[in-house]
């Protein structure tokens, strides 16, 4: 939960809120009364409607969403997840027992909390250097156990730079796993995550890459490595919509900033290891 909440009162105009959202780089604000009780919320969608109808000078009270669904400060992470799943909103105000605003929870807050719960690993600069200088290339990033890449059940060399070819390896992996009798729904998840990882190598790395798959009794491990440009900030790269893809790649329909988020979403566990100019290793586990 973010405790330092940006909010507005009823006397603000839609134009003023629009400027607040621009400066704060946020997508919505709670509207509160003089006692900080939440009485509405104004979102980017509401502002777009006002732009279309020429009503930016109207007061927020005329266009805000009323009957706001709020979380309470006593709710658990599980309660919050249920609210996001049920209502499909991008954010929820958090109120105390008297209905007064005390914070706000966004999808990014939930993702970060869930990532921590599930053991999703972000290796920060000091740890990255320590790991990259060790024998990690021959060990699982998730279990720490030695892995024999030469004994991988599936191997694919990502040796092309044409973004239109991205997905060839993922398609071959999907075909291979289905032939091995792996559950179709599990294979679909693996294929989507592998596709995103393969596309990232082609679009961002500037190098060749390698895709490995290991079939274990309890699940499937997929590991993608490259020796290219690396990721300067894994935290930024994990944000939905964040992308460093060039315009020509975006015009082809790639580089929407959903690569790592989708890999995380479709896998059961994921570790990303990277440092600038030292490549990227992504390892994912999919439990049977």
Backbone bond lengths (Angstrom), bond angles and torsions (degrees), N, CA, C in turn:
res aa  C-N    CA-C-N  psi(-1)  N-CA   C-N-CA  omega(-1)  CA-C   N-CA-C  phi
1 X - - - 1.459 - - 1.524 109.89 -
2 X 1.329 115.58 137.70 1.459 121.16 173.97 1.524 108.71 -92.05
3 X 1.325 116.63 120.36 1.463 120.49 -176.68 1.524 112.35 -87.69
4 X 1.332 116.67 -27.35 1.464 120.61 179.18 1.529 107.97 -85.74
5 X 1.332 115.82 83.24 1.462 121.35 -170.60 1.524 111.35 -92.71
6 X 1.315 115.91 135.49 1.456 121.08 170.43 1.523 107.79 -85.63
7 X 1.317 117.31 126.73 1.467 121.05 179.33 1.522 108.78 -140.26
8 X 1.326 116.31 166.96 1.467 121.27 177.97 1.525 109.02 -132.89
9 X 1.338 114.24 162.43 1.462 119.87 176.83 1.529 109.50 -108.05
10 X 1.318 115.30 172.92 1.465 121.34 -171.82 1.525 114.03 -64.60
11 X 1.337 117.90 -20.70 1.460 119.66 -176.39 1.527 113.29 -80.31
12 X 1.323 117.89 -5.20 1.462 120.65 179.32 1.529 110.67 -77.17
13 X 1.336 115.47 150.11 1.463 119.85 173.59 1.529 109.52 -91.63
14 X 1.314 115.17 163.37 1.465 119.74 178.05 1.526 110.08 -61.27
15 X 1.339 116.96 -37.55 1.465 120.92 179.18 1.526 111.03 -62.12
16 X 1.311 116.76 -40.31 1.466 120.30 178.50 1.528 111.36 -65.24
17 X 1.318 116.48 -40.31 1.466 120.11 177.94 1.522 110.37 -66.70
18 X 1.314 116.09 -38.58 1.467 120.39 177.33 1.524 110.40 -56.52
19 X 1.323 117.38 -42.52 1.459 121.56 179.76 1.531 111.01 -68.90
20 X 1.324 116.71 -37.81 1.472 120.59 177.25 1.526 110.25 -61.56
21 X 1.326 116.62 -45.23 1.466 120.35 179.79 1.524 110.81 -62.51
22 X 1.342 115.88 -38.72 1.468 119.61 179.86 1.523 110.80 -65.21
23 X 1.316 116.70 -46.52 1.464 120.51 -177.35 1.523 112.15 -68.65
24 X 1.333 116.22 -38.73 1.464 120.99 -178.17 1.528 112.60 -84.88
25 X 1.341 115.82 -12.91 1.468 121.72 -177.66 1.530 111.42 56.91
26 X 1.323 114.26 48.41 1.455 120.86 176.74 1.524 108.56 -123.00
27 X 1.318 116.98 168.76 1.465 120.13 -172.63 1.523 113.82 -112.58
28 X 1.319 117.40 6.17 1.454 119.74 178.31 1.519 111.06 -179.91
29 X 1.341 116.04 157.34 1.469 120.01 179.23 1.524 110.31 -138.46
30 X 1.338 116.62 143.61 1.461 119.68 171.95 1.532 109.74 -71.50
31 X 1.309 115.62 149.48 1.464 122.10 173.85 1.530 107.12 -109.49
32 X 1.331 116.74 127.62 1.468 120.42 -175.66 1.527 110.62 -124.83
33 X 1.340 115.37 159.28 1.462 120.24 175.06 1.527 109.66 -89.50
34 X 1.327 116.58 -170.97 1.464 120.59 -175.68 1.525 113.41 -64.75
35 X 1.336 116.96 -20.61 1.462 120.71 179.69 1.530 111.97 -102.86
36 X 1.328 115.11 15.04 1.473 122.61 177.97 1.528 114.15 67.33
37 X 1.331 117.40 22.08 1.460 120.10 171.91 1.531 108.48 -77.58
38 X 1.312 116.92 135.30 1.464 120.87 -179.90 1.524 109.23 -74.90
39 X 1.330 116.29 121.81 1.467 120.47 -178.91 1.523 112.31 -120.93
40 X 1.324 116.88 -4.84 1.456 119.14 179.18 1.516 111.18 -176.34
41 X 1.324 115.37 178.81 1.465 120.94 175.16 1.521 107.76 -148.72
42 X 1.317 116.55 139.75 1.464 121.68 178.96 1.522 108.01 -118.98
43 X 1.330 116.03 126.23 1.459 121.25 -175.24 1.521 111.29 -115.35
44 X 1.316 115.42 171.64 1.466 121.46 175.47 1.523 110.45 -55.98
45 X 1.327 116.18 -39.91 1.467 120.32 179.91 1.522 111.17 -59.57
46 X 1.341 116.70 -42.08 1.464 120.53 177.89 1.526 110.76 -62.97
47 X 1.330 116.32 -40.26 1.463 120.69 -178.89 1.523 110.93 -67.90
48 X 1.320 117.29 -39.33 1.470 120.67 177.54 1.530 110.30 -60.28
49 X 1.323 116.75 -41.76 1.465 120.51 178.29 1.524 110.68 -62.22
50 X 1.332 116.71 -39.09 1.465 120.62 178.03 1.523 111.50 -67.76
51 X 1.321 116.60 -37.49 1.466 120.45 175.97 1.518 110.77 -60.76
52 X 1.320 115.64 -43.73 1.467 120.60 -177.87 1.524 111.97 -66.06
53 X 1.328 116.20 -31.74 1.470 119.78 -176.59 1.528 113.27 -103.18
54 X 1.342 117.09 5.22 1.454 121.09 177.50 1.516 114.10 66.73
55 X 1.325 116.85 39.36 1.462 120.94 -175.72 1.529 113.05 -118.65
56 X 1.308 117.13 31.14 1.458 120.26 -178.56 1.524 113.19 -65.99
57 X 1.332 116.79 -22.58 1.467 119.27 -179.07 1.530 112.31 -85.49
58 X 1.318 117.72 -3.34 1.466 120.76 177.70 1.526 110.37 -68.80
59 X 1.320 116.48 157.43 1.461 121.52 174.75 1.530 109.70 -73.60
60 X 1.318 115.45 151.39 1.468 119.26 -178.04 1.525 111.51 -61.54
61 X 1.328 117.10 -27.53 1.467 120.46 -178.72 1.522 112.31 -61.25
62 X 1.337 116.86 -23.33 1.461 120.67 -178.04 1.524 112.54 -82.19
63 X 1.323 117.66 -16.05 1.468 119.51 -173.68 1.525 114.24 -131.35
64 X 1.309 117.28 -5.21 1.467 119.02 -179.02 1.526 110.70 -71.76
65 X 1.319 115.27 157.06 1.460 121.23 173.49 1.521 108.25 -81.64
66 X 1.332 115.89 125.42 1.458 120.11 179.11 1.529 109.88 -96.79
67 X 1.312 116.96 -178.35 1.473 121.43 -178.50 1.530 110.34 51.06
68 X 1.313 115.10 52.30 1.466 121.58 -174.60 1.527 110.88 -69.28
69 X 1.330 115.15 134.33 1.461 120.86 172.97 1.526 107.78 -80.44
70 X 1.310 116.74 121.46 1.467 121.31 -178.68 1.523 111.17 -117.91
71 X 1.305 115.62 155.65 1.457 121.77 167.90 1.525 107.67 -94.79
72 X 1.315 116.22 155.07 1.461 119.23 174.87 1.522 109.04 -105.18
73 X 1.298 115.53 156.03 1.467 120.27 -177.00 1.521 112.08 -65.40
74 X 1.330 117.82 -13.66 1.464 121.42 179.99 1.527 112.63 -89.09
75 X 1.317 117.59 -9.21 1.465 120.78 -175.76 1.518 111.66 -70.89
76 X 1.328 115.57 152.72 1.461 121.96 178.63 1.520 110.32 -91.17
77 X 1.329 115.92 171.27 1.462 121.37 175.43 1.522 110.24 -58.32
78 X 1.318 116.82 -41.03 1.459 120.96 179.68 1.528 111.14 -61.99
79 X 1.324 117.01 -40.48 1.465 120.82 177.19 1.530 110.72 -61.05
80 X 1.328 115.59 -43.15 1.467 120.20 -179.25 1.523 110.89 -63.79
81 X 1.324 116.98 -43.02 1.464 121.02 179.45 1.523 110.38 -60.70
82 X 1.327 116.88 -41.31 1.466 121.08 179.04 1.525 110.82 -61.65
83 X 1.329 116.87 -39.02 1.464 120.44 178.50 1.526 111.23 -65.47
84 X 1.331 117.20 -44.09 1.463 119.90 178.54 1.521 110.69 -62.60
85 X 1.319 116.76 -39.65 1.460 121.04 -179.22 1.526 111.17 -69.33
86 X 1.309 116.89 -37.86 1.466 121.07 -176.25 1.518 112.75 -76.23
87 X 1.339 117.03 -45.14 1.454 120.22 -171.67 1.527 114.10 -98.97
88 X 1.322 117.69 -17.44 1.474 122.10 177.81 1.523 113.27 61.38
89 X 1.315 118.10 28.43 1.460 121.10 176.27 1.530 109.98 -85.71
90 X 1.336 115.26 161.43 1.455 119.24 179.39 1.513 113.88 -87.89
91 X 1.354 116.51 -14.83 1.456 120.57 -177.10 1.525 108.95 -159.37
92 X 1.317 115.60 155.56 1.462 121.25 174.65 1.525 109.26 -134.51
93 X 1.347 117.80 130.41 1.464 119.25 170.47 1.527 109.19 -66.52
94 X 1.314 115.90 149.69 1.464 121.37 176.18 1.526 107.45 -113.64
95 X 1.336 116.00 129.92 1.461 120.21 -176.77 1.527 110.49 -122.97
96 X 1.331 114.74 159.16 1.467 119.45 176.19 1.528 109.45 -87.47
97 X 1.314 116.66 -169.64 1.457 120.90 -177.04 1.514 114.59 -64.08
98 X 1.339 117.20 -19.75 1.466 121.61 179.02 1.531 112.41 -99.44
99 X 1.328 116.70 7.94 1.457 120.27 178.35 1.513 114.27 80.11
100 X 1.331 117.21 15.25 1.466 120.98 -179.89 1.525 110.53 -90.68
101 X 1.305 115.49 141.45 1.462 121.81 -176.63 1.525 111.37 -65.27
102 X 1.336 116.65 126.78 1.467 120.78 177.64 1.529 112.20 -126.65
103 X 1.332 117.40 -7.48 1.460 119.48 -179.29 1.511 111.54 177.24
104 X 1.309 115.45 -176.17 1.465 121.18 176.43 1.523 108.27 -146.25
105 X 1.318 116.11 143.61 1.461 121.76 178.71 1.518 108.50 -120.04
106 X 1.337 116.58 127.94 1.457 122.07 177.83 1.522 109.82 -110.71
107 X 1.330 115.54 172.23 1.463 119.75 177.65 1.526 110.95 -61.35
108 X 1.324 116.17 -35.57 1.467 118.87 178.98 1.526 111.49 -63.79
109 X 1.336 116.80 -36.55 1.469 119.98 176.56 1.524 110.70 -62.27
110 X 1.329 115.73 -42.39 1.463 120.72 -179.87 1.521 110.67 -65.96
111 X 1.333 116.22 -44.56 1.465 119.77 179.92 1.522 110.99 -60.48
112 X 1.320 116.07 -41.72 1.465 119.45 179.85 1.523 110.99 -64.71
113 X 1.334 116.26 -41.10 1.465 119.97 -179.79 1.518 111.46 -67.54
114 X 1.339 115.57 -42.80 1.465 119.56 179.28 1.520 110.26 -65.29
115 X 1.346 115.72 -40.05 1.463 119.57 179.02 1.519 110.86 -58.53
116 X 1.308 115.87 -42.04 1.466 119.92 178.64 1.523 110.87 -64.70
117 X 1.324 116.19 -42.33 1.463 120.71 -179.33 1.523 111.46 -63.38
118 X 1.327 116.08 -39.74 1.461 119.76 -174.58 1.522 113.03 -89.45
119 X 1.307 116.49 -0.97 1.458 119.29 176.82 1.511 113.63 84.41
120 X 1.342 117.93 18.84 1.458 119.74 175.35 1.514 107.63 -62.79
121 X 1.315 116.24 131.85 1.457 120.03 -169.33 1.515 111.53 -109.77
122 X 1.321 116.25 125.57 1.453 121.76 168.64 1.526 106.02 -109.10
123 X 1.291 117.49 118.36 1.458 120.01 179.68 1.523 108.88 -93.84
124 X 1.307 116.80 115.72 1.455 120.73 -177.14 1.532 110.71 -81.43
125 X 1.331 115.50 175.03 1.457 120.81 -167.00 1.524 114.00 -51.65
126 X 1.336 118.02 -49.87 1.455 119.61 -177.27 1.523 111.54 -63.37
127 X 1.325 115.20 -43.92 1.461 120.09 -179.20 1.528 110.34 -67.42
128 X 1.338 116.96 -37.74 1.461 119.85 179.05 1.521 110.72 -57.72
129 X 1.337 115.43 -47.42 1.458 119.23 -177.78 1.525 110.63 -61.51
130 X 1.333 115.45 -43.77 1.464 120.14 -179.58 1.523 110.64 -60.01
131 X 1.329 115.20 -43.83 1.465 119.44 -176.98 1.521 111.50 -72.66
132 X 1.338 116.22 -42.36 1.456 119.28 -178.00 1.522 111.93 -64.97
133 X 1.320 116.78 -27.34 1.457 120.28 179.19 1.528 112.58 -85.90
134 X 1.334 116.71 -1.42 1.464 120.19 -178.38 1.520 110.09 -101.20
135 X 1.338 115.50 -163.64 1.457 119.99 -178.44 1.517 111.43 -94.52
136 X 1.334 116.76 31.70 1.458 121.09 -174.86 1.521 112.30 -62.62
137 X 1.332 117.70 -25.41 1.456 119.88 -178.63 1.520 111.91 -63.03
138 X 1.309 116.86 -18.82 1.465 120.10 179.38 1.526 112.09 -109.09
139 X 1.342 116.09 13.46 1.459 120.09 179.47 1.524 110.68 -128.82
140 X 1.314 115.07 154.13 1.455 120.12 175.06 1.522 109.32 -69.07
141 X 1.330 116.59 133.59 1.460 120.49 177.76 1.521 111.26 -70.58
142 X 1.314 116.54 -22.14 1.466 120.70 -175.87 1.522 112.13 -93.55
143 X 1.326 116.73 -47.08 1.472 119.73 -177.16 1.516 113.40 -96.82
144 X 1.332 117.34 -21.29 1.460 121.02 -176.86 1.518 113.41 81.34
145 X 1.332 116.47 -3.26 1.462 120.11 -179.14 1.523 110.70 -80.02
146 X 1.320 115.80 153.43 1.457 120.21 177.86 1.525 109.84 -65.04
147 X 1.320 115.39 142.31 1.457 120.33 176.24 1.522 108.64 -125.37
148 X 1.300 115.20 142.60 1.459 121.64 179.43 1.520 108.25 -102.11
149 X 1.330 115.97 96.79 1.459 119.25 -177.48 1.522 112.10 -62.34
150 X 1.333 115.89 -32.73 1.464 118.88 179.20 1.528 111.01 -65.88
151 X 1.322 115.39 -21.58 1.458 119.59 179.22 1.519 113.28 -98.19
152 X 1.330 117.37 16.25 1.464 121.02 179.42 1.524 110.34 -60.29
153 X 1.314 116.01 143.93 1.465 120.18 178.64 1.525 111.38 -71.55
154 X 1.325 116.34 -26.84 1.465 121.06 179.07 1.521 107.88 -143.28
155 X 1.324 115.86 140.50 1.466 120.91 178.23 1.521 108.49 -141.05
156 X 1.329 115.79 138.61 1.462 120.56 176.49 1.519 108.80 -142.01
157 X 1.308 115.98 132.46 1.462 122.56 178.57 1.525 109.24 -93.17
158 X 1.317 116.55 119.86 1.468 121.27 176.74 1.525 106.65 -89.85
159 X 1.318 115.13 88.69 1.467 120.18 -171.18 1.524 112.27 -116.74
160 X 1.305 116.75 32.46 1.461 120.88 -179.90 1.528 108.69 -133.35
161 X 1.329 116.28 162.21 1.458 120.92 -176.78 1.527 112.14 -125.31
162 X 1.330 116.75 5.44 1.459 121.83 177.57 1.521 108.51 -83.95
163 X 1.329 117.05 114.23 1.457 120.69 -176.03 1.517 111.83 -60.61
164 X 1.333 117.40 -25.67 1.457 120.18 179.84 1.521 112.31 -68.36
165 X 1.324 117.09 -16.11 1.461 120.54 178.31 1.526 112.13 -90.28
166 X 1.324 117.03 -7.41 1.464 120.30 -179.24 1.523 109.99 -57.54
167 X 1.297 116.04 129.07 1.457 120.85 -178.83 1.509 113.59 113.83
168 X 1.326 116.69 -10.50 1.466 120.19 179.01 1.528 110.21 -61.22
169 X 1.330 115.84 -46.54 1.459 120.08 179.89 1.518 112.18 -64.73
170 X 1.333 116.67 -42.32 1.465 120.75 179.51 1.521 111.02 -62.98
171 X 1.329 116.58 -38.24 1.464 120.53 178.59 1.525 110.94 -65.39
172 X 1.326 115.90 -41.17 1.466 119.37 178.49 1.530 111.20 -66.95
173 X 1.340 116.32 -38.82 1.462 120.26 177.75 1.529 110.43 -63.44
174 X 1.314 116.86 -42.56 1.465 121.01 178.42 1.523 110.87 -59.64
175 X 1.317 116.12 -47.09 1.465 121.09 179.66 1.526 111.00 -61.09
176 X 1.335 116.01 -41.95 1.466 121.43 -179.76 1.530 111.13 -63.03
177 X 1.330 116.88 -46.57 1.463 120.81 -177.14 1.527 111.86 -66.53
178 X 1.318 116.53 -37.96 1.463 119.47 177.77 1.526 110.87 -64.34
179 X 1.318 115.98 -38.49 1.467 119.91 177.32 1.520 111.38 -64.92
180 X 1.329 115.98 -29.75 1.464 120.22 178.86 1.530 112.25 -81.95
181 X 1.314 116.81 2.27 1.458 120.89 176.19 1.512 115.37 81.54
182 X 1.326 117.35 17.67 1.466 120.72 178.46 1.534 109.18 -72.48
183 X 1.318 116.38 141.77 1.462 122.11 -178.41 1.529 111.49 -51.02
184 X 1.323 115.87 134.39 1.465 121.12 -173.69 1.527 112.83 -61.64
185 X 1.334 117.34 -39.96 1.468 119.63 -179.79 1.526 111.19 -67.01
186 X 1.335 116.45 -35.30 1.461 120.53 176.67 1.525 110.11 -68.42
187 X 1.311 116.60 -41.50 1.467 121.07 179.30 1.523 110.51 -61.79
188 X 1.311 116.43 -38.21 1.463 119.49 179.59 1.529 110.63 -61.29
189 X 1.331 117.13 -45.45 1.463 120.92 178.21 1.520 111.02 -59.99
190 X 1.323 115.56 -44.85 1.466 120.47 -179.39 1.518 110.45 -62.48
191 X 1.329 116.68 -42.88 1.463 120.96 -177.49 1.525 111.68 -64.15
192 X 1.326 116.69 -40.88 1.469 120.11 179.22 1.525 110.53 -63.64
193 X 1.332 116.38 -47.32 1.467 120.52 -179.40 1.525 111.20 -64.66
194 X 1.343 116.40 -41.16 1.465 120.50 179.55 1.524 111.03 -65.51
195 X 1.319 116.29 -38.28 1.467 120.32 177.38 1.528 110.89 -60.38
196 X 1.329 116.49 -46.42 1.466 120.22 -179.89 1.525 110.82 -61.51
197 X 1.331 116.25 -41.63 1.468 119.99 -179.56 1.524 110.87 -66.52
198 X 1.314 115.74 -41.81 1.468 120.25 179.12 1.526 110.66 -63.53
199 X 1.329 116.73 -44.15 1.464 120.91 179.07 1.523 111.05 -62.02
200 X 1.322 117.38 -37.59 1.464 120.57 178.38 1.522 111.70 -61.93
201 X 1.333 116.32 -39.96 1.468 119.95 178.07 1.522 109.73 -61.72
202 X 1.331 116.02 -46.59 1.467 120.80 -176.21 1.525 111.40 -67.31
203 X 1.328 116.80 -42.70 1.464 121.15 -173.85 1.527 112.51 -78.53
204 X 1.327 116.58 -42.78 1.462 119.97 -166.59 1.522 116.25 -108.16
205 X 1.322 118.58 -28.42 1.466 118.72 -166.66 1.524 113.87 -76.40
206 X 1.336 116.52 -36.52 1.462 119.07 -173.02 1.513 111.96 71.62
207 X 1.326 116.55 16.83 1.463 121.01 179.99 1.522 109.25 -141.69
208 X 1.320 115.53 173.97 1.450 119.77 172.50 1.527 108.58 -78.55
209 X 1.314 115.53 167.67 1.457 119.72 179.77 1.514 111.06 -143.73
210 X 1.321 115.32 172.98 1.460 120.84 -179.68 1.526 109.73 -136.96
211 X 1.324 115.43 138.99 1.458 121.71 178.51 1.524 108.98 -117.03
212 X 1.329 115.45 126.44 1.462 121.42 178.64 1.524 109.15 -119.82
213 X 1.325 115.66 147.73 1.457 120.61 173.86 1.525 108.97 -135.71
214 X 1.326 115.07 131.48 1.463 121.24 179.22 1.530 108.45 -121.53
215 X 1.308 116.68 124.43 1.461 121.30 178.29 1.525 108.73 -93.52
216 X 1.314 116.22 120.36 1.455 122.14 179.39 1.532 109.39 -115.17
217 X 1.313 116.14 167.91 1.465 120.04 -178.94 1.527 112.19 -61.50
218 X 1.333 115.94 -36.38 1.464 119.52 -175.29 1.520 114.22 -101.32
219 X 1.327 117.63 -3.84 1.452 118.56 -179.28 1.516 113.61 174.23
220 X 1.311 114.79 -173.65 1.463 123.22 -178.45 1.525 108.69 -117.48
221 X 1.322 116.41 132.64 1.465 121.54 175.34 1.522 108.61 -108.95
222 X 1.312 116.49 127.88 1.465 121.99 175.58 1.521 107.83 -119.24
223 X 1.305 115.49 131.16 1.470 121.04 -177.48 1.523 108.62 -132.69
224 X 1.334 115.96 129.31 1.465 121.95 179.35 1.518 108.01 -123.66
225 X 1.319 116.03 128.72 1.461 121.47 -178.07 1.523 110.35 -125.85
226 X 1.318 116.47 145.45 1.460 120.87 167.53 1.520 108.49 -141.75
227 X 1.307 116.67 167.94 1.469 121.43 -177.73 1.524 110.98 -119.03
228 X 1.328 115.62 29.03 1.451 120.36 -171.89 1.510 116.76 -91.74
229 X 1.336 115.07 -137.80 1.461 122.40 -169.47 1.525 113.57 -69.86
230 X 1.305 117.12 -23.95 1.456 120.00 -178.53 1.519 112.64 77.56
231 X 1.320 115.71 177.23 1.465 122.61 -179.82 1.525 108.14 -114.92
232 X 1.318 116.31 121.21 1.469 119.61 -179.10 1.526 111.78 -69.76
233 X 1.330 116.90 -38.81 1.468 120.67 -179.14 1.522 109.31 -136.82
234 X 1.322 116.76 103.90 1.461 120.03 177.88 1.526 109.92 -64.66
235 X 1.335 116.44 -35.33 1.460 119.81 -179.84 1.529 111.19 -58.87
236 X 1.340 117.00 -44.69 1.464 120.31 177.75 1.519 110.89 -66.82
237 X 1.321 116.45 -42.75 1.465 120.67 -177.88 1.521 112.07 -63.13
238 X 1.339 117.62 -24.81 1.459 121.09 179.96 1.525 112.40 -79.64
239 X 1.311 117.41 -9.32 1.463 119.98 -179.32 1.522 110.10 -79.92
240 X 1.313 116.23 131.42 1.457 120.52 178.53 1.527 109.92 -61.26
241 X 1.322 116.25 130.39 1.455 121.59 178.35 1.510 114.57 93.31
242 X 1.336 117.88 -14.85 1.467 119.97 178.70 1.524 108.76 -77.13
243 X 1.322 116.89 127.68 1.462 119.71 -177.32 1.519 110.73 -150.40
244 X 1.313 115.57 144.39 1.464 121.52 173.67 1.522 110.61 -112.20
245 X 1.332 116.42 13.87 1.466 120.47 -178.51 1.527 110.17 -67.05
246 X 1.345 118.32 139.66 1.460 121.14 177.66 1.525 111.57 -67.56
247 X 1.331 115.85 163.28 1.467 121.13 -175.39 1.525 112.46 -58.77
248 X 1.328 117.76 -40.35 1.465 118.89 -175.93 1.522 111.19 -65.23
249 X 1.326 116.43 -30.07 1.469 120.14 176.87 1.525 110.06 -71.66
250 X 1.319 116.55 -40.39 1.466 120.39 178.44 1.523 110.52 -63.64
251 X 1.329 116.20 -38.05 1.460 120.22 179.54 1.524 112.12 -63.62
252 X 1.320 116.29 -24.30 1.462 120.82 177.71 1.523 111.77 -85.09
253 X 1.324 116.50 -2.50 1.457 120.15 177.87 1.510 114.54 95.87
254 X 1.338 116.93 9.68 1.462 120.98 179.21 1.527 109.04 -109.88
255 X 1.338 115.67 175.14 1.462 120.30 173.24 1.508 114.72 70.42
256 X 1.343 116.78 36.34 1.464 120.05 -179.70 1.521 112.86 -83.31
257 X 1.320 116.77 1.52 1.458 119.48 178.85 1.513 113.99 79.87
258 X 1.341 116.49 26.31 1.466 120.42 -179.04 1.522 111.89 -116.41
259 X 1.342 118.03 6.76 1.459 121.01 -175.43 1.511 113.81 -59.59
260 X 1.327 117.37 -67.92 1.464 120.71 -179.64 1.532 112.57 -63.42
261 X 1.349 119.05 -41.96 1.467 118.01 176.41 1.525 113.13 -57.83
262 X 1.334 117.42 -39.98 1.464 119.77 178.58 1.523 111.65 -69.41
263 X 1.322 117.31 -37.44 1.470 119.72 176.70 1.524 110.01 -61.10
264 X 1.315 116.08 -43.12 1.460 120.77 178.79 1.524 110.73 -64.16
265 X 1.340 115.44 -41.18 1.462 120.42 -176.33 1.526 112.15 -65.40
266 X 1.316 117.35 -38.78 1.461 120.58 -173.83 1.525 113.66 -90.69
267 X 1.322 117.69 -14.32 1.469 119.82 178.47 1.525 109.83 -98.20
268 X 1.327 116.07 163.52 1.463 120.45 177.18 1.527 111.55 -87.95
269 X 1.315 116.18 -33.02 1.465 121.64 173.49 1.519 107.92 -144.18
270 X 1.318 115.35 145.19 1.460 118.96 179.97 1.518 109.86 -145.79
271 X 1.318 115.57 139.63 1.456 121.92 173.95 1.523 107.66 -126.59
272 X 1.314 115.94 133.78 1.464 121.77 176.33 1.520 108.23 -118.32
273 X 1.309 116.26 125.39 1.462 121.69 178.45 1.520 108.92 -122.03
274 X 1.317 117.03 123.84 1.463 118.96 -179.30 1.518 110.79 -159.85
275 X 1.305 114.12 156.78 1.459 122.64 171.64 1.516 106.60 -150.24
276 X 1.307 117.02 147.35 1.453 121.17 -177.94 1.525 110.76 -52.87
277 X 1.328 115.00 129.42 1.470 124.17 178.47 1.529 113.88 66.24
278 X 1.332 117.16 14.42 1.463 119.91 177.80 1.523 112.34 -124.47
279 X 1.329 115.66 18.42 1.448 119.08 174.49 1.519 114.52 80.32
280 X 1.323 113.88 -176.24 1.464 121.72 -178.14 1.524 109.18 -136.24
281 X 1.316 116.07 139.04 1.461 121.75 169.48 1.520 107.22 -123.10
282 X 1.318 115.82 125.39 1.463 121.44 174.38 1.519 107.57 -118.16
283 X 1.314 116.55 125.52 1.460 120.51 177.08 1.523 108.49 -123.71
284 X 1.327 115.83 131.08 1.464 121.49 -177.60 1.516 110.26 -129.19
285 X 1.318 115.60 144.59 1.460 122.01 175.40 1.520 108.83 -117.29
286 X 1.319 115.60 135.42 1.460 122.81 177.07 1.529 107.07 -124.12
287 X 1.312 116.39 111.22 1.462 119.39 -176.64 1.523 111.10 -78.41
288 X 1.324 115.87 143.62 1.466 120.92 179.85 1.527 110.49 -74.75
